[in-house]
Amino acid sequence: MPTPGSKGCSPDDVLSDAELKALCQRAIVRSFAKNTVVVSEGDRTDSLYIVVSGRVKIYVSDDQGKEMILNQAGAGEYFGEMVLDAGPRSASVMTLEPTRFLVVPKEDFAAFLAKSPEFALHLIRKLIRRVRGLTHDIKSLALMDVYGRVARMLLELAVEREG
């Protein structure tokens, strides 16, 4: 299975072959062309999506079309795990290239979690990482001035090259 290559993604975000095989039994295969919006922010949440091939961007946008990319996902990664609370979609997802998915209905995903404590722990850890990151971002927004926020972002984005 391919390894993750997107920003903010760790090897723990990729499903194992056994997990993928178990979820595959409950899934519907769907394919989308490049630049297709797969889910829209605010839509009813009804499925978990597993990327089989291709890449997607996960983003939020405003009424004027300004958008902020939250993450990208590639083969073996998934999105839509918040399907468990039945709330509306919190972000939109668009394909960056032709992409194929396994789409797992909410009820089947919940049943899979109940039978797979290892994956349930994996999902909890993923959500904890996300909450920690969001807490860090909120702290920065609330407690740092604009210059401090820019300096922090530059340090986080910096890549060391040739010393």
Secondary structure, DSSP 8 states (H G I E B T S, - for coil): -----STT--GGGS--HHHHHHHHTT-EEEEE-TT-EEE-TTSB--EEEEEEES-EEEEEE-TTS-EEEEEEE-TT-EE-GGGGGT-B-SSEEEESS-EEEEEEEHHHHHHHHHH-HHHHHHHHHHHHHHHHHHHHHHHHHHHS-HHHHHHHHHHHH------
